C-alpha cells in the first residue's frame, strides 16, 4: 500500500528536524535522526516536479484564457496532477490553512506545520524547505519534506482581495467553491505548502 492509502496520526511526531532559512536550499540537519539522503532527494524531486509543472500550467492557463480559465484548470486538473507526481511510497499534496478546494485541507500534522511556517513568515524567517523524520499512525517512519508556497503577483488574479477580483472570477469561485477561503492574499504572503512524505 502506498502512503496515500495510510491514515496519518494526529500525533505524527518529528524525530529530528532539518530546515533551511531564507530560501537556502541546503538543509541544516539536527544530529539526532538524520533523514536518509536518497529519501530526501526523492521527496525534493517530487516537490520540484509538482511545483514547476503546476505553476507552468497555471500561468499558461492565465495567459491563454485569463483568471477564469486558471480557476477551471485548478478545479479540473490540479488534483490529477498531484496524484501523477505521487508514486509508490511517495505521498504529495498541496495544503493550506485557507482552502479553496476542500481536498487541499491539511491533516492535523500539516496544519501544525502551516501554523509554524506562518509564525516564521511573520518573523521574517520563512525557510525554503523543511526536512525531518516523522512517524505514521502505523508506527512506520517517514521522511517529511515541506516546501512553503508563497503568493506571487500573478496569483492575485484569483487569490487577491475579493473586491478587486474580476466579476466573472468572483462568480466562478462562488459557483465552484461556495465555501472558498482562498482570497485576500498579497504578493509575498504564505499561501500554503507542498507536503511530501517518503518512506526512508
NORDA-V903489 format. One record per residue. N is the residue number from 1. PHI is phi in whole degrees, -180 to 180 (999 if undefined). PSI is psi as a letter, one per 40 degrees, with the letter a starting at -180 (NA if undefined). D_LAST is the distance of its C-alpha to the last C-alpha in Angstrom with 1 decimal. Layout:
N & PHI & PSI & D_LAST
N & PHI & PSI & D_LAST
This chain:
1 & 999 & h & 15.1
2 & -76 & i & 13.1
3 & -64 & d & 12.0
4 & -62 & d & 15.4
5 & -91 & e & 17.0
6 & -94 & i & 15.5
7 & -85 & h & 17.6
8 & -92 & h & 16.2
9 & -68 & i & 18.1
10 & -65 & e & 20.6
11 & -108 & f & 19.5
12 & -55 & h & 15.8
13 & -114 & i & 15.5
14 & -87 & h & 14.1
15 & -93 & d & 13.1
16 & -170 & i & 13.7
17 & -120 & i & 14.7
18 & -146 & h & 15.1
19 & -145 & i & 17.6
20 & -107 & i & 20.1
21 & -122 & i & 23.8
22 & 54 & f & 26.5
23 & 82 & e & 24.6
24 & -64 & h & 23.2
25 & -102 & e & 20.0
26 & -101 & h & 18.9
27 & -63 & i & 16.7
28 & -98 & h & 18.4
29 & -95 & i & 15.8
30 & -81 & i & 16.7
31 & -86 & e & 16.8
32 & -73 & d & 15.6
33 & -137 & h & 11.8
34 & -87 & h & 10.5
35 & -64 & h & 7.3
36 & -59 & h & 6.2
37 & -59 & d & 8.8
38 & -65 & d & 7.8
39 & -69 & d & 5.2
40 & -62 & d & 8.2
41 & -63 & d & 10.6
42 & -64 & d & 9.6
43 & -65 & d & 10.0
44 & -63 & d & 13.1
45 & -63 & d & 14.5
46 & -64 & d & 14.5
47 & -64 & d & 16.2
48 & -58 & d & 18.6
49 & -62 & d & 19.5
50 & -66 & d & 20.3
51 & -60 & d & 22.0
52 & -68 & d & 24.2
53 & -69 & d & 25.2
54 & -65 & d & 26.0
55 & -62 & d & 28.0
56 & -60 & d & 29.8
57 & -74 & d & 30.8
58 & -66 & d & 31.9
59 & -67 & d & 34.0
60 & -65 & d & 35.4
61 & -65 & d & 36.4
62 & -61 & d & 38.0
63 & -68 & d & 39.9
64 & -87 & d & 41.1
65 & -140 & e & 42.0
66 & 79 & a & 41.6
67 & -58 & d & 39.7
68 & -61 & d & 40.6
69 & -67 & d & 39.1
70 & -65 & d & 35.8
71 & -64 & d & 35.7
72 & -63 & d & 36.4
73 & -62 & d & 33.6
74 & -59 & d & 31.1
75 & -65 & d & 32.5
76 & -97 & d & 32.4
77 & -128 & d & 29.6
78 & -64 & d & 26.9
79 & -66 & d & 25.1
80 & -63 & d & 25.1
81 & -65 & d & 23.8
82 & -60 & d & 20.8
83 & -63 & d & 20.1
84 & -68 & d & 20.5
85 & -84 & e & 17.8
86 & -81 & i & 15.4
87 & -151 & i & 14.1
88 & -56 & h & 12.4
89 & 85 & e & 9.0
90 & -125 & h & 10.2
91 & -103 & h & 12.5
92 & -147 & h & 15.0
93 & -159 & i & 18.4
94 & -101 & h & 21.1
95 & -134 & i & 22.4
96 & -153 & i & 25.5
97 & -77 & d & 27.7
98 & -122 & g & 30.6
99 & -93 & i & 29.9
100 & -98 & d & 32.0
101 & -92 & h & 30.3
102 & -57 & d & 29.3
103 & -62 & d & 26.2
104 & -92 & e & 24.8
105 & -70 & h & 25.3
106 & -75 & i & 22.3
107 & -77 & i & 21.0
108 & -64 & d & 21.8
109 & -68 & d & 18.7
110 & -68 & d & 19.1
111 & -64 & d & 22.8
112 & -60 & d & 22.4
113 & -67 & d & 20.4
114 & -62 & d & 23.1
115 & -67 & d & 25.8
116 & -65 & d & 24.3
117 & -63 & d & 24.1
118 & -63 & d & 27.6
119 & -64 & d & 28.8
120 & -66 & d & 27.3
121 & -62 & d & 29.0
122 & -62 & d & 32.2
123 & -87 & e & 32.0
124 & 74 & f & 31.5
125 & -130 & f & 28.0
126 & -67 & h & 25.7
127 & -75 & i & 22.5
128 & -74 & d & 21.5
129 & -161 & i & 17.8
130 & -130 & h & 15.8
131 & -130 & h & 12.2
132 & -159 & i & 11.0
133 & -87 & i & 8.9
134 & -137 & a & 10.3
135 & -138 & h & 11.0
136 & -82 & i & 12.5
137 & -59 & d & 15.9
138 & -76 & e & 14.8
139 & 94 & e & 13.3
140 & -71 & h & 9.7
141 & -78 & i & 7.2
142 & -138 & i & 5.8
143 & -90 & h & 6.0
144 & -100 & h & 9.7
145 & -125 & h & 11.7
146 & -129 & h & 15.4
147 & -127 & h & 18.4
148 & -62 & i & 21.9
149 & -109 & h & 24.4
150 & -108 & h & 27.9
151 & -65 & h & 31.0
152 & -101 & i & 33.0
153 & -55 & d & 36.7
154 & -68 & d & 36.5
155 & -69 & d & 34.4
156 & -72 & e & 37.4
157 & -62 & d & 39.4
158 & -116 & e & 37.3
159 & -124 & e & 35.9
160 & -79 & a & 38.7
161 & -58 & h & 41.6
162 & -57 & d & 42.7
163 & -74 & e & 46.3
164 & -104 & e & 45.6
165 & -73 & i & 43.8
166 & -60 & i & 46.0
167 & -53 & d & 47.8
168 & -65 & d & 46.3
169 & -69 & d & 42.8
170 & -58 & d & 43.6
171 & -64 & d & 45.0
172 & -64 & d & 42.1
173 & -63 & d & 39.6
174 & -62 & d & 41.9
175 & -72 & d & 42.2
176 & -82 & d & 38.6
177 & -134 & g & 37.0
178 & -61 & d & 39.7
179 & -104 & f & 37.4
180 & -55 & h & 36.1
181 & -121 & e & 35.0
182 & -98 & f & 33.7
183 & -119 & i & 36.8
184 & 90 & e & 38.3
185 & -82 & i & 35.8
186 & -119 & i & 37.0
187 & -57 & h & 35.5
188 & 96 & e & 32.9
189 & -71 & i & 32.0
190 & -74 & h & 28.4
191 & -90 & d & 28.2
192 & 166 & a & 24.8
193 & -156 & i & 21.2
194 & -90 & h & 18.5
195 & -113 & h & 15.7
196 & -126 & h & 12.2
197 & -130 & h & 9.3
198 & -132 & h & 6.2
199 & -67 & h & 3.8
200 & -69 & NA & 0.0
